[in-house]
Amino acid sequence: MTAFPTAQAVRTTPEGLLWEPSERWVRGRKGDVTVVDSRHPVLVWEPGVPVPLYAFPRAEVREELLRPAKNPPTGTHTGSRIFYDVEVDGELLENAAWTFPAADLADHIAFEWFRRVGRGLDHWYEEEEEIFVHPRDPHKRVDAIPSSRHLVVEIEGTVVADTRRPVLLFETGLPTRYYIPREDVRLDLLEATGRHTGCPYKGTAEYWSWRGEGDVPPDVVWSYPDPLPAVGAVRGLLAFYNEAVDITIDGERVARPVTHFSKALSEQRRG
């Protein structure tokens, strides 16, 4: 009988990086060109960054597409000093790859993801499923659970949603998000913005803004019209940023949380 490998503990480098091997088959592409094809990737968490990156053994990277960076950045990626430009079909992607300054990871190369930072490789796959923005964290869980709790959402004192059939989405490290059927939302008070964002756990979201007056950031409401199967229960439902609206559940007002979204929402409001 063949024994399956056991899960390996997360390791720590003197530089403060956390990393662990992954058993997923990962490919990274620029357009139709495969730059990375790895069956031995490692996940790397940088200090103060809530989501991981992948790094890959050099043998599983097309190093002939890498060029020593012409203008390497400083102070990024935990003090990394070796950066590469990636050249694909005549297009140069500046500082799209690097090595971490840690002995454990010296023979591995990491890459930027276009949908996260606006540069780098633009298509990533785990096995046969395309993933977006950043790798999924194996230590993070996302559960979408239908509920019968009474949920009321207010913006600037106006009730914009009232339902007894929300779906509660519990995601490690984030406040509970409340997804509401469209029939229970005052859509006449909202305006579609055309903005879209991607999430490796949920899919691609579309957004709405508040039509009324007040100090309300744009894109305060979102929905996943075609979510990933794991959170299929939120399909087409609408969620509001807890950080920017008032939510009451079963008669009890929920405190507005402070998250890494709070700063972005504040900046959008000022903009």
TIPAVEX-241050 format. One record per residue (C-alpha): residue number from 1; residue in one letter; x, z, y. Coordinates in steps of 0.02 Angstrom, whole numbers, plus 32768, in hexadecimal, padded with zeros to 4 digits. Layout:
<sites>
<site><nr>NUM</nr><rest>a</rest><c1>X</c1><c3>Z</c3><c2>Y</c2></site>
...
</sites>
This chain:
<sites>
<site><nr>1</nr><rest>m</rest><c1>8000</c1><c3>8000</c3><c2>8000</c2></site>
<site><nr>2</nr><rest>t</rest><c1>8043</c1><c3>7FD0</c3><c2>80AB</c2></site>
<site><nr>3</nr><rest>a</rest><c1>8045</c1><c3>805F</c3><c2>8127</c2></site>
<site><nr>4</nr><rest>f</rest><c1>8009</c1><c3>8038</c3><c2>81D6</c2></site>
<site><nr>5</nr><rest>p</rest><c1>807F</c1><c3>806E</c3><c2>8261</c2></site>
<site><nr>6</nr><rest>t</rest><c1>804D</c1><c3>810D</c3><c2>82B6</c2></site>
<site><nr>7</nr><rest>a</rest><c1>802E</c1><c3>811B</c3><c2>8371</c2></site>
<site><nr>8</nr><rest>q</rest><c1>80CD</c1><c3>8140</c3><c2>83CF</c2></site>
<site><nr>9</nr><rest>a</rest><c1>80DA</c1><c3>81C4</c3><c2>8455</c2></site>
<site><nr>10</nr><rest>v</rest><c1>80F0</c1><c3>8192</c3><c2>850A</c2></site>
<site><nr>11</nr><rest>r</rest><c1>81A7</c1><c3>819C</c3><c2>853C</c2></site>
<site><nr>12</nr><rest>t</rest><c1>81F1</c1><c3>81CE</c3><c2>85E2</c2></site>
<site><nr>13</nr><rest>t</rest><c1>828B</c1><c3>8188</c3><c2>8636</c2></site>
<site><nr>14</nr><rest>p</rest><c1>82FA</c1><c3>81E9</c3><c2>86B1</c2></site>
<site><nr>15</nr><rest>e</rest><c1>82B6</c1><c3>8179</c3><c2>873A</c2></site>
<site><nr>16</nr><rest>g</rest><c1>8206</c1><c3>81BA</c3><c2>871D</c2></site>
<site><nr>17</nr><rest>l</rest><c1>81C3</c1><c3>8122</c3><c2>86C0</c2></site>
<site><nr>18</nr><rest>l</rest><c1>814D</c1><c3>813E</c3><c2>862E</c2></site>
<site><nr>19</nr><rest>w</rest><c1>8148</c1><c3>80BD</c3><c2>85A4</c2></site>
<site><nr>20</nr><rest>e</rest><c1>810D</c1><c3>809F</c3><c2>84F3</c2></site>
<site><nr>21</nr><rest>p</rest><c1>810E</c1><c3>800C</c3><c2>847A</c2></site>
<site><nr>22</nr><rest>s</rest><c1>8070</c1><c3>7FA7</c3><c2>8465</c2></site>
<site><nr>23</nr><rest>e</rest><c1>803A</c1><c3>7F4A</c3><c2>83C8</c2></site>
<site><nr>24</nr><rest>r</rest><c1>7FD6</c1><c3>7EC7</c3><c2>8427</c2></site>
<site><nr>25</nr><rest>w</rest><c1>8007</c1><c3>7E10</c3><c2>842B</c2></site>
<site><nr>26</nr><rest>v</rest><c1>8018</c1><c3>7DE7</c3><c2>84E4</c2></site>
<site><nr>27</nr><rest>r</rest><c1>8032</c1><c3>7D40</c3><c2>853A</c2></site>
<site><nr>28</nr><rest>g</rest><c1>804C</c1><c3>7D1B</c3><c2>85F2</c2></site>
<site><nr>29</nr><rest>r</rest><c1>8036</c1><c3>7C6E</c3><c2>863D</c2></site>
<site><nr>30</nr><rest>k</rest><c1>804C</c1><c3>7C13</c3><c2>86E0</c2></site>
<site><nr>31</nr><rest>g</rest><c1>7FC9</c1><c3>7B8C</c3><c2>86D8</c2></site>
<site><nr>32</nr><rest>d</rest><c1>7FDD</c1><c3>7B3C</c3><c2>862D</c2></site>
<site><nr>33</nr><rest>v</rest><c1>8091</c1><c3>7B75</c3><c2>8616</c2></site>
<site><nr>34</nr><rest>t</rest><c1>80AE</c1><c3>7C0D</c3><c2>85A7</c2></site>
<site><nr>35</nr><rest>v</rest><c1>8138</c1><c3>7C77</c3><c2>85F5</c2></site>
<site><nr>36</nr><rest>v</rest><c1>8124</c1><c3>7D10</c3><c2>8584</c2></site>
<site><nr>37</nr><rest>d</rest><c1>80F2</c1><c3>7D14</c3><c2>84CD</c2></site>
<site><nr>38</nr><rest>s</rest><c1>810E</c1><c3>7DC3</c3><c2>848B</c2></site>
<site><nr>39</nr><rest>r</rest><c1>80E0</c1><c3>7E23</c3><c2>83F0</c2></site>
<site><nr>40</nr><rest>h</rest><c1>814A</c1><c3>7EB8</c3><c2>8425</c2></site>
<site><nr>41</nr><rest>p</rest><c1>8115</c1><c3>7EE3</c3><c2>84D7</c2></site>
<site><nr>42</nr><rest>v</rest><c1>8125</c1><c3>7F8F</c3><c2>8522</c2></site>
<site><nr>43</nr><rest>l</rest><c1>80B0</c1><c3>7FE0</c3><c2>859F</c2></site>
<site><nr>44</nr><rest>v</rest><c1>8104</c1><c3>802C</c3><c2>8638</c2></site>
<site><nr>45</nr><rest>w</rest><c1>80B9</c1><c3>80A7</c3><c2>86B4</c2></site>
<site><nr>46</nr><rest>e</rest><c1>8113</c1><c3>80B6</c3><c2>875A</c2></site>
<site><nr>47</nr><rest>p</rest><c1>8112</c1><c3>815C</c3><c2>87B9</c2></site>
<site><nr>48</nr><rest>g</rest><c1>8076</c1><c3>816D</c3><c2>8824</c2></site>
<site><nr>49</nr><rest>v</rest><c1>8028</c1><c3>80CB</c3><c2>87E3</c2></site>
<site><nr>50</nr><rest>p</rest><c1>7F86</c1><c3>80E8</c3><c2>8783</c2></site>
<site><nr>51</nr><rest>v</rest><c1>7F8C</c1><c3>804A</c3><c2>8719</c2></site>
<site><nr>52</nr><rest>p</rest><c1>8011</c1><c3>800A</c3><c2>86A1</c2></site>
<site><nr>53</nr><rest>l</rest><c1>807A</c1><c3>7F6C</c3><c2>869D</c2></site>
<site><nr>54</nr><rest>y</rest><c1>80BD</c1><c3>7F0D</c3><c2>8607</c2></site>
<site><nr>55</nr><rest>a</rest><c1>8177</c1><c3>7EF0</c3><c2>85EB</c2></site>
<site><nr>56</nr><rest>f</rest><c1>81B7</c1><c3>7E79</c3><c2>8566</c2></site>
<site><nr>57</nr><rest>p</rest><c1>8254</c1><c3>7E63</c3><c2>84FD</c2></site>
<site><nr>58</nr><rest>r</rest><c1>82C1</c1><c3>7DDB</c3><c2>8547</c2></site>
<site><nr>59</nr><rest>a</rest><c1>82B8</c1><c3>7D79</c3><c2>84A4</c2></site>
<site><nr>60</nr><rest>e</rest><c1>81FC</c1><c3>7D66</c3><c2>84BE</c2></site>
<site><nr>61</nr><rest>v</rest><c1>820D</c1><c3>7D25</c3><c2>8570</c2></site>
<site><nr>62</nr><rest>r</rest><c1>823A</c1><c3>7C72</c3><c2>85A0</c2></site>
<site><nr>63</nr><rest>e</rest><c1>82D4</c1><c3>7CA5</c3><c2>8601</c2></site>
<site><nr>64</nr><rest>e</rest><c1>82FD</c1><c3>7BF0</c3><c2>862C</c2></site>
<site><nr>65</nr><rest>l</rest><c1>826C</c1><c3>7BFB</c3><c2>86A7</c2></site>
<site><nr>66</nr><rest>l</rest><c1>82BA</c1><c3>7C90</c3><c2>8701</c2></site>
<site><nr>67</nr><rest>r</rest><c1>832F</c1><c3>7C84</c3><c2>8796</c2></site>
<site><nr>68</nr><rest>p</rest><c1>838D</c1><c3>7D13</c3><c2>87EB</c2></site>
<site><nr>69</nr><rest>a</rest><c1>831D</c1><c3>7D43</c3><c2>887E</c2></site>
<site><nr>70</nr><rest>k</rest><c1>8353</c1><c3>7CF8</c3><c2>8924</c2></site>
<site><nr>71</nr><rest>n</rest><c1>8304</c1><c3>7D85</c3><c2>8989</c2></site>
<site><nr>72</nr><rest>p</rest><c1>82F3</c1><c3>7E1C</c3><c2>8917</c2></site>
<site><nr>73</nr><rest>p</rest><c1>8288</c1><c3>7EA9</c3><c2>895E</c2></site>
<site><nr>74</nr><rest>t</rest><c1>82C4</c1><c3>7F5A</c3><c2>8974</c2></site>
<site><nr>75</nr><rest>g</rest><c1>826D</c1><c3>7FFC</c3><c2>8949</c2></site>
<site><nr>76</nr><rest>t</rest><c1>81F1</c1><c3>7FAE</c3><c2>88D2</c2></site>
<site><nr>77</nr><rest>h</rest><c1>81CE</c1><c3>7FCB</c3><c2>8819</c2></site>
<site><nr>78</nr><rest>t</rest><c1>8224</c1><c3>8074</c3><c2>880F</c2></site>
<site><nr>79</nr><rest>g</rest><c1>82C4</c1><c3>8038</c3><c2>8861</c2></site>
<site><nr>80</nr><rest>s</rest><c1>82DB</c1><c3>7F9A</c3><c2>87FA</c2></site>
<site><nr>81</nr><rest>r</rest><c1>8370</c1><c3>7F34</c3><c2>8833</c2></site>
<site><nr>82</nr><rest>i</rest><c1>8369</c1><c3>7E9B</c3><c2>87C2</c2></site>
<site><nr>83</nr><rest>f</rest><c1>82DE</c1><c3>7E21</c3><c2>87F3</c2></site>
<site><nr>84</nr><rest>y</rest><c1>82BA</c1><c3>7D6F</c3><c2>87BF</c2></site>
<site><nr>85</nr><rest>d</rest><c1>8260</c1><c3>7CDB</c3><c2>880B</c2></site>
<site><nr>86</nr><rest>v</rest><c1>81FC</c1><c3>7C7B</c3><c2>878A</c2></site>
<site><nr>87</nr><rest>e</rest><c1>81FD</c1><c3>7BBD</c3><c2>8793</c2></site>
<site><nr>88</nr><rest>v</rest><c1>8170</c1><c3>7B60</c3><c2>873A</c2></site>
<site><nr>89</nr><rest>d</rest><c1>8153</c1><c3>7AA5</c3><c2>8750</c2></site>
<site><nr>90</nr><rest>g</rest><c1>81B3</c1><c3>7AA6</c3><c2>87F4</c2></site>
<site><nr>91</nr><rest>e</rest><c1>8155</c1><c3>7B3A</c3><c2>883D</c2></site>
<site><nr>92</nr><rest>l</rest><c1>81BE</c1><c3>7BD3</c3><c2>8866</c2></site>
<site><nr>93</nr><rest>l</rest><c1>816D</c1><c3>7C7E</c3><c2>8854</c2></site>
<site><nr>94</nr><rest>e</rest><c1>81DA</c1><c3>7CF4</c3><c2>88B9</c2></site>
<site><nr>95</nr><rest>n</rest><c1>8202</c1><c3>7D9F</c3><c2>8871</c2></site>
<site><nr>96</nr><rest>a</rest><c1>8184</c1><c3>7D85</c3><c2>87E6</c2></site>
<site><nr>97</nr><rest>a</rest><c1>81EE</c1><c3>7DDE</c3><c2>8762</c2></site>
<site><nr>98</nr><rest>w</rest><c1>8267</c1><c3>7E6F</c3><c2>875A</c2></site>
<site><nr>99</nr><rest>t</rest><c1>82BD</c1><c3>7EEE</c3><c2>86EA</c2></site>
<site><nr>100</nr><rest>f</rest><c1>82A0</c1><c3>7FA8</c3><c2>86FE</c2></site>
<site><nr>101</nr><rest>p</rest><c1>8337</c1><c3>8016</c3><c2>8727</c2></site>
<site><nr>102</nr><rest>a</rest><c1>832C</c1><c3>8078</c3><c2>8685</c2></site>
<site><nr>103</nr><rest>a</rest><c1>839F</c1><c3>806E</c3><c2>85EF</c2></site>
<site><nr>104</nr><rest>d</rest><c1>830A</c1><c3>8072</c3><c2>8578</c2></site>
<site><nr>105</nr><rest>l</rest><c1>82C3</c1><c3>7FD5</c3><c2>85C8</c2></site>
<site><nr>106</nr><rest>a</rest><c1>8362</c1><c3>7F78</c3><c2>85F6</c2></site>
<site><nr>107</nr><rest>d</rest><c1>833D</c1><c3>7EEA</c3><c2>857C</c2></site>
<site><nr>108</nr><rest>h</rest><c1>8289</c1><c3>7ED4</c3><c2>85B6</c2></site>
<site><nr>109</nr><rest>i</rest><c1>8241</c1><c3>7E6A</c3><c2>8642</c2></site>
<site><nr>110</nr><rest>a</rest><c1>81A0</c1><c3>7E90</c3><c2>86A1</c2></site>
<site><nr>111</nr><rest>f</rest><c1>8134</c1><c3>7E16</c3><c2>8704</c2></site>
<site><nr>112</nr><rest>e</rest><c1>80BE</c1><c3>7E1A</c3><c2>8797</c2></site>
<site><nr>113</nr><rest>w</rest><c1>8008</c1><c3>7DED</c3><c2>8776</c2></site>
<site><nr>114</nr><rest>f</rest><c1>7FBE</c1><c3>7D73</c3><c2>87F4</c2></site>
<site><nr>115</nr><rest>r</rest><c1>7F10</c1><c3>7DBF</c3><c2>87F3</c2></site>
<site><nr>116</nr><rest>r</rest><c1>7F58</c1><c3>7E69</c3><c2>881F</c2></site>
<site><nr>117</nr><rest>v</rest><c1>7FD9</c1><c3>7E45</c3><c2>88A6</c2></site>
<site><nr>118</nr><rest>g</rest><c1>7FBA</c1><c3>7D8F</c3><c2>88D4</c2></site>
<site><nr>119</nr><rest>r</rest><c1>8056</c1><c3>7D4B</c3><c2>8881</c2></site>
<site><nr>120</nr><rest>g</rest><c1>809C</c1><c3>7D3B</c3><c2>87D2</c2></site>
<site><nr>121</nr><rest>l</rest><c1>8055</c1><c3>7CF9</c3><c2>872E</c2></site>
<site><nr>122</nr><rest>d</rest><c1>7F9D</c1><c3>7CD0</c3><c2>873C</c2></site>
<site><nr>123</nr><rest>h</rest><c1>7F5B</c1><c3>7CDA</c3><c2>8688</c2></site>
<site><nr>124</nr><rest>w</rest><c1>7F76</c1><c3>7D68</c3><c2>860E</c2></site>
<site><nr>125</nr><rest>y</rest><c1>7F37</c1><c3>7D7F</c3><c2>855C</c2></site>
<site><nr>126</nr><rest>e</rest><c1>7F30</c1><c3>7E0F</c3><c2>84E1</c2></site>
<site><nr>127</nr><rest>e</rest><c1>7F16</c1><c3>7DBE</c3><c2>8437</c2></site>
<site><nr>128</nr><rest>e</rest><c1>7E94</c1><c3>7D36</c3><c2>8460</c2></site>
<site><nr>129</nr><rest>e</rest><c1>7E3F</c1><c3>7D8E</c3><c2>84F2</c2></site>
<site><nr>130</nr><rest>e</rest><c1>7E70</c1><c3>7D6A</c3><c2>85A5</c2></site>
<site><nr>131</nr><rest>i</rest><c1>7E8D</c1><c3>7E07</c3><c2>860D</c2></site>
<site><nr>132</nr><rest>f</rest><c1>7E94</c1><c3>7E19</c3><c2>86C8</c2></site>
<site><nr>133</nr><rest>v</rest><c1>7EEB</c1><c3>7E7B</c3><c2>8753</c2></site>
<site><nr>134</nr><rest>h</rest><c1>7F54</c1><c3>7EED</c3><c2>86E3</c2></site>
<site><nr>135</nr><rest>p</rest><c1>7F66</c1><c3>7F21</c3><c2>862C</c2></site>
<site><nr>136</nr><rest>r</rest><c1>7EE4</c1><c3>7F94</c3><c2>85E3</c2></site>
<site><nr>137</nr><rest>d</rest><c1>7F1E</c1><c3>8047</c3><c2>85D4</c2></site>
<site><nr>138</nr><rest>p</rest><c1>7F0F</c1><c3>8083</c3><c2>851F</c2></site>
<site><nr>139</nr><rest>h</rest><c1>7EF8</c1><c3>8134</c3><c2>855F</c2></site>
<site><nr>140</nr><rest>k</rest><c1>7E63</c1><c3>8105</c3><c2>85CA</c2></site>
<site><nr>141</nr><rest>r</rest><c1>7DAE</c1><c3>80FE</c3><c2>8590</c2></site>
<site><nr>142</nr><rest>v</rest><c1>7D18</c1><c3>80A5</c3><c2>85DC</c2></site>
<site><nr>143</nr><rest>d</rest><c1>7C67</c1><c3>80CE</c3><c2>85A0</c2></site>
<site><nr>144</nr><rest>a</rest><c1>7BC5</c1><c3>8083</c3><c2>85E3</c2></site>
<site><nr>145</nr><rest>i</rest><c1>7B33</c1><c3>80F3</c3><c2>85B0</c2></site>
<site><nr>146</nr><rest>p</rest><c1>7A79</c1><c3>80D4</c3><c2>85D9</c2></site>
<site><nr>147</nr><rest>s</rest><c1>7A22</c1><c3>816B</c3><c2>8626</c2></site>
<site><nr>148</nr><rest>s</rest><c1>7976</c1><c3>81A6</c3><c2>865E</c2></site>
<site><nr>149</nr><rest>r</rest><c1>79B5</c1><c3>8213</c3><c2>86EC</c2></site>
<site><nr>150</nr><rest>h</rest><c1>7964</c1><c3>8200</c3><c2>8797</c2></site>
<site><nr>151</nr><rest>l</rest><c1>79E0</c1><c3>81AD</c3><c2>880C</c2></site>
<site><nr>152</nr><rest>v</rest><c1>79C9</c1><c3>818E</c3><c2>88C6</c2></site>
<site><nr>153</nr><rest>v</rest><c1>7A47</c1><c3>8133</c3><c2>8935</c2></site>
<site><nr>154</nr><rest>e</rest><c1>7A42</c1><c3>813E</c3><c2>89F3</c2></site>
<site><nr>155</nr><rest>i</rest><c1>7AA5</c1><c3>80E3</c3><c2>8A79</c2></site>
<site><nr>156</nr><rest>e</rest><c1>7A9D</c1><c3>8128</c3><c2>8B29</c2></site>
<site><nr>157</nr><rest>g</rest><c1>7A03</c1><c3>818C</c3><c2>8AF8</c2></site>
<site><nr>158</nr><rest>t</rest><c1>79A4</c1><c3>80F7</c3><c2>8AAF</c2></site>
<site><nr>159</nr><rest>v</rest><c1>7977</c1><c3>80F5</c3><c2>89F6</c2></site>
<site><nr>160</nr><rest>v</rest><c1>79C0</c1><c3>8054</c3><c2>89AE</c2></site>
<site><nr>161</nr><rest>a</rest><c1>79A9</c1><c3>807C</c3><c2>88F4</c2></site>
<site><nr>162</nr><rest>d</rest><c1>7936</c1><c3>80EC</c3><c2>888F</c2></site>
<site><nr>163</nr><rest>t</rest><c1>7938</c1><c3>80E5</c3><c2>87D2</c2></site>
<site><nr>164</nr><rest>r</rest><c1>791A</c1><c3>8147</c3><c2>8733</c2></site>
<site><nr>165</nr><rest>r</rest><c1>7977</c1><c3>80CB</c3><c2>86C5</c2></site>
<site><nr>166</nr><rest>p</rest><c1>7A2B</c1><c3>80C5</c3><c2>8702</c2></site>
<site><nr>167</nr><rest>v</rest><c1>7AC2</c1><c3>809F</c3><c2>8695</c2></site>
<site><nr>168</nr><rest>l</rest><c1>7B4D</c1><c3>811D</c3><c2>86B1</c2></site>
<site><nr>169</nr><rest>l</rest><c1>7BFC</c1><c3>80D8</c3><c2>86A1</c2></site>
<site><nr>170</nr><rest>f</rest><c1>7C80</c1><c3>815A</c3><c2>8677</c2></site>
<site><nr>171</nr><rest>e</rest><c1>7D32</c1><c3>811D</c3><c2>8693</c2></site>
<site><nr>172</nr><rest>t</rest><c1>7DCB</c1><c3>818B</c3><c2>867C</c2></site>
<site><nr>173</nr><rest>g</rest><c1>7E13</c1><c3>81BF</c3><c2>8724</c2></site>
<site><nr>174</nr><rest>l</rest><c1>7D81</c1><c3>8181</c3><c2>878E</c2></site>
<site><nr>175</nr><rest>p</rest><c1>7CDD</c1><c3>81CE</c3><c2>87C6</c2></site>
<site><nr>176</nr><rest>t</rest><c1>7C42</c1><c3>81A0</c3><c2>8763</c2></site>
<site><nr>177</nr><rest>r</rest><c1>7BF9</c1><c3>80FC</c3><c2>87A0</c2></site>
<site><nr>178</nr><rest>y</rest><c1>7B3C</c1><c3>80E4</c3><c2>879E</c2></site>
<site><nr>179</nr><rest>y</rest><c1>7AFA</c1><c3>8037</c3><c2>8772</c2></site>
<site><nr>180</nr><rest>i</rest><c1>7A47</c1><c3>8013</c3><c2>87A7</c2></site>
<site><nr>181</nr><rest>p</rest><c1>79CB</c1><c3>7F8A</c3><c2>8775</c2></site>
<site><nr>182</nr><rest>r</rest><c1>79B1</c1><c3>7F0D</c3><c2>8802</c2></site>
<site><nr>183</nr><rest>e</rest><c1>78F6</c1><c3>7F2D</c3><c2>8800</c2></site>
<site><nr>184</nr><rest>d</rest><c1>791C</c1><c3>7FDF</c3><c2>8839</c2></site>
<site><nr>185</nr><rest>v</rest><c1>798E</c1><c3>7FAB</c3><c2>88CA</c2></site>
<site><nr>186</nr><rest>r</rest><c1>7958</c1><c3>7F76</c3><c2>8979</c2></site>
<site><nr>187</nr><rest>l</rest><c1>79AF</c1><c3>7ECE</c3><c2>8972</c2></site>
<site><nr>188</nr><rest>d</rest><c1>7964</c1><c3>7EA1</c3><c2>8A1A</c2></site>
<site><nr>189</nr><rest>l</rest><c1>79DA</c1><c3>7F21</c3><c2>8A67</c2></site>
<site><nr>190</nr><rest>l</rest><c1>7A73</c1><c3>7ED0</c3><c2>8A1A</c2></site>
<site><nr>191</nr><rest>e</rest><c1>7ACF</c1><c3>7E2D</c3><c2>8A37</c2></site>
<site><nr>192</nr><rest>a</rest><c1>7B3C</c1><c3>7DD1</c3><c2>89B8</c2></site>
<site><nr>193</nr><rest>t</rest><c1>7BED</c1><c3>7DBB</c3><c2>89F8</c2></site>
<site><nr>194</nr><rest>g</rest><c1>7C3A</c1><c3>7D3E</c3><c2>8980</c2></site>
<site><nr>195</nr><rest>r</rest><c1>7CC6</c1><c3>7DB6</c3><c2>8953</c2></site>
<site><nr>196</nr><rest>h</rest><c1>7CFE</c1><c3>7DC3</c3><c2>889E</c2></site>
<site><nr>197</nr><rest>t</rest><c1>7D79</c1><c3>7E37</c3><c2>8848</c2></site>
<site><nr>198</nr><rest>g</rest><c1>7DB7</c1><c3>7E48</c3><c2>8796</c2></site>
<site><nr>199</nr><rest>c</rest><c1>7DC4</c1><c3>7EE1</c3><c2>8727</c2></site>
<site><nr>200</nr><rest>p</rest><c1>7E1C</c1><c3>7EE3</c3><c2>867D</c2></site>
<site><nr>201</nr><rest>y</rest><c1>7D98</c1><c3>7F5A</c3><c2>8638</c2></site>
<site><nr>202</nr><rest>k</rest><c1>7CF8</c1><c3>7F13</c3><c2>8680</c2></site>
<site><nr>203</nr><rest>g</rest><c1>7D0D</c1><c3>7E5D</c3><c2>86B6</c2></site>
<site><nr>204</nr><rest>t</rest><c1>7CEF</c1><c3>7E03</c3><c2>875C</c2></site>
<site><nr>205</nr><rest>a</rest><c1>7C86</c1><c3>7E58</c3><c2>87E2</c2></site>
<site><nr>206</nr><rest>e</rest><c1>7C22</c1><c3>7E0F</c3><c2>8872</c2></site>
<site><nr>207</nr><rest>y</rest><c1>7BFA</c1><c3>7E71</c3><c2>8912</c2></site>
<site><nr>208</nr><rest>w</rest><c1>7B77</c1><c3>7E98</c3><c2>8996</c2></site>
<site><nr>209</nr><rest>s</rest><c1>7B81</c1><c3>7EEB</c3><c2>8A41</c2></site>
<site><nr>210</nr><rest>w</rest><c1>7B07</c1><c3>7F59</c3><c2>8A9F</c2></site>
<site><nr>211</nr><rest>r</rest><c1>7A9E</c1><c3>7EF7</c3><c2>8B1D</c2></site>
<site><nr>212</nr><rest>g</rest><c1>7A74</c1><c3>7F8C</c3><c2>8B8A</c2></site>
<site><nr>213</nr><rest>e</rest><c1>7ACC</c1><c3>7FEC</c3><c2>8C13</c2></site>
<site><nr>214</nr><rest>g</rest><c1>7B46</c1><c3>8079</c3><c2>8BFC</c2></site>
<site><nr>215</nr><rest>d</rest><c1>7BF8</c1><c3>809E</c3><c2>8BC7</c2></site>
<site><nr>216</nr><rest>v</rest><c1>7BEE</c1><c3>804A</c3><c2>8B1C</c2></site>
<site><nr>217</nr><rest>p</rest><c1>7C7D</c1><c3>7FE7</c3><c2>8AD0</c2></site>
<site><nr>218</nr><rest>p</rest><c1>7C5D</c1><c3>7F35</c3><c2>8A93</c2></site>
<site><nr>219</nr><rest>d</rest><c1>7C4C</c1><c3>7F0C</c3><c2>89DB</c2></site>
<site><nr>220</nr><rest>v</rest><c1>7C03</c1><c3>7FB8</c3><c2>89B6</c2></site>
<site><nr>221</nr><rest>v</rest><c1>7B9C</c1><c3>7F77</c3><c2>8922</c2></site>
<site><nr>222</nr><rest>w</rest><c1>7BD4</c1><c3>7F15</c3><c2>888A</c2></site>
<site><nr>223</nr><rest>s</rest><c1>7B97</c1><c3>7ED0</c3><c2>87E5</c2></site>
<site><nr>224</nr><rest>y</rest><c1>7BDE</c1><c3>7E81</c3><c2>8747</c2></site>
<site><nr>225</nr><rest>p</rest><c1>7B70</c1><c3>7DEA</c3><c2>871D</c2></site>
<site><nr>226</nr><rest>d</rest><c1>7BD2</c1><c3>7DC8</c3><c2>867E</c2></site>
<site><nr>227</nr><rest>p</rest><c1>7C2E</c1><c3>7E68</c3><c2>864C</c2></site>
<site><nr>228</nr><rest>l</rest><c1>7CA4</c1><c3>7E7C</c3><c2>85BB</c2></site>
<site><nr>229</nr><rest>p</rest><c1>7C4C</c1><c3>7EAA</c3><c2>8517</c2></site>
<site><nr>230</nr><rest>a</rest><c1>7C88</c1><c3>7F60</c3><c2>851C</c2></site>
<site><nr>231</nr><rest>v</rest><c1>7C1F</c1><c3>7F80</c3><c2>85B9</c2></site>
<site><nr>232</nr><rest>g</rest><c1>7B93</c1><c3>7F05</c3><c2>8599</c2></site>
<site><nr>233</nr><rest>a</rest><c1>7B12</c1><c3>7F88</c3><c2>85CB</c2></site>
<site><nr>234</nr><rest>v</rest><c1>7B3B</c1><c3>7F6E</c3><c2>8685</c2></site>
<site><nr>235</nr><rest>r</rest><c1>7B17</c1><c3>7EB3</c3><c2>8683</c2></site>
<site><nr>236</nr><rest>g</rest><c1>7AC5</c1><c3>7E81</c3><c2>8727</c2></site>
<site><nr>237</nr><rest>l</rest><c1>7AAE</c1><c3>7F35</c3><c2>8762</c2></site>
<site><nr>238</nr><rest>l</rest><c1>7AE7</c1><c3>7F6D</c3><c2>880E</c2></site>
<site><nr>239</nr><rest>a</rest><c1>7B5F</c1><c3>7FFC</c3><c2>8836</c2></site>
<site><nr>240</nr><rest>f</rest><c1>7B89</c1><c3>804F</c3><c2>88DD</c2></site>
<site><nr>241</nr><rest>y</rest><c1>7C2E</c1><c3>809B</c3><c2>8912</c2></site>
<site><nr>242</nr><rest>n</rest><c1>7C10</c1><c3>8157</c3><c2>8903</c2></site>
<site><nr>243</nr><rest>e</rest><c1>7C98</c1><c3>8169</c3><c2>8986</c2></site>
<site><nr>244</nr><rest>a</rest><c1>7C2D</c1><c3>8115</c3><c2>8A0C</c2></site>
<site><nr>245</nr><rest>v</rest><c1>7B75</c1><c3>8139</c3><c2>89E4</c2></site>
<site><nr>246</nr><rest>d</rest><c1>7B0A</c1><c3>81D2</c3><c2>89BF</c2></site>
<site><nr>247</nr><rest>i</rest><c1>7AD2</c1><c3>81E7</c3><c2>890A</c2></site>
<site><nr>248</nr><rest>t</rest><c1>7A56</c1><c3>8265</c3><c2>88C9</c2></site>
<site><nr>249</nr><rest>i</rest><c1>7A3E</c1><c3>8284</c3><c2>880F</c2></site>
<site><nr>250</nr><rest>d</rest><c1>79AA</c1><c3>82E8</c3><c2>87CF</c2></site>
<site><nr>251</nr><rest>g</rest><c1>7996</c1><c3>8333</c3><c2>887B</c2></site>
<site><nr>252</nr><rest>e</rest><c1>7A4D</c1><c3>8366</c3><c2>888F</c2></site>
<site><nr>253</nr><rest>r</rest><c1>7AB9</c1><c3>830E</c3><c2>8912</c2></site>
<site><nr>254</nr><rest>v</rest><c1>7B5D</c1><c3>82CE</c3><c2>88CB</c2></site>
<site><nr>255</nr><rest>a</rest><c1>7BF7</c1><c3>82F1</c3><c2>8936</c2></site>
<site><nr>256</nr><rest>r</rest><c1>7C50</c1><c3>8256</c3><c2>8972</c2></site>
<site><nr>257</nr><rest>p</rest><c1>7CF1</c1><c3>824B</c3><c2>890C</c2></site>
<site><nr>258</nr><rest>v</rest><c1>7D9D</c1><c3>8225</c3><c2>8953</c2></site>
<site><nr>259</nr><rest>t</rest><c1>7DF4</c1><c3>819E</c3><c2>88ED</c2></site>
<site><nr>260</nr><rest>h</rest><c1>7E74</c1><c3>8115</c3><c2>8907</c2></site>
<site><nr>261</nr><rest>f</rest><c1>7DDF</c1><c3>80AA</c3><c2>893C</c2></site>
<site><nr>262</nr><rest>s</rest><c1>7DBA</c1><c3>811F</c3><c2>89CD</c2></site>
<site><nr>263</nr><rest>k</rest><c1>7E4D</c1><c3>80E2</c3><c2>8A35</c2></site>
<site><nr>264</nr><rest>a</rest><c1>7E24</c1><c3>802B</c3><c2>8A14</c2></site>
<site><nr>265</nr><rest>l</rest><c1>7D6E</c1><c3>8046</c3><c2>8A44</c2></site>
<site><nr>266</nr><rest>s</rest><c1>7DA3</c1><c3>809F</c3><c2>8AE4</c2></site>
<site><nr>267</nr><rest>e</rest><c1>7E18</c1><c3>8011</c3><c2>8B13</c2></site>
<site><nr>268</nr><rest>q</rest><c1>7D8F</c1><c3>7F90</c3><c2>8AF1</c2></site>
<site><nr>269</nr><rest>r</rest><c1>7D19</c1><c3>7FF4</c3><c2>8B60</c2></site>
<site><nr>270</nr><rest>r</rest><c1>7D98</c1><c3>7FF3</c3><c2>8BEF</c2></site>
<site><nr>271</nr><rest>g</rest><c1>7DB9</c1><c3>7F3A</c3><c2>8BD4</c2></site>
</sites>
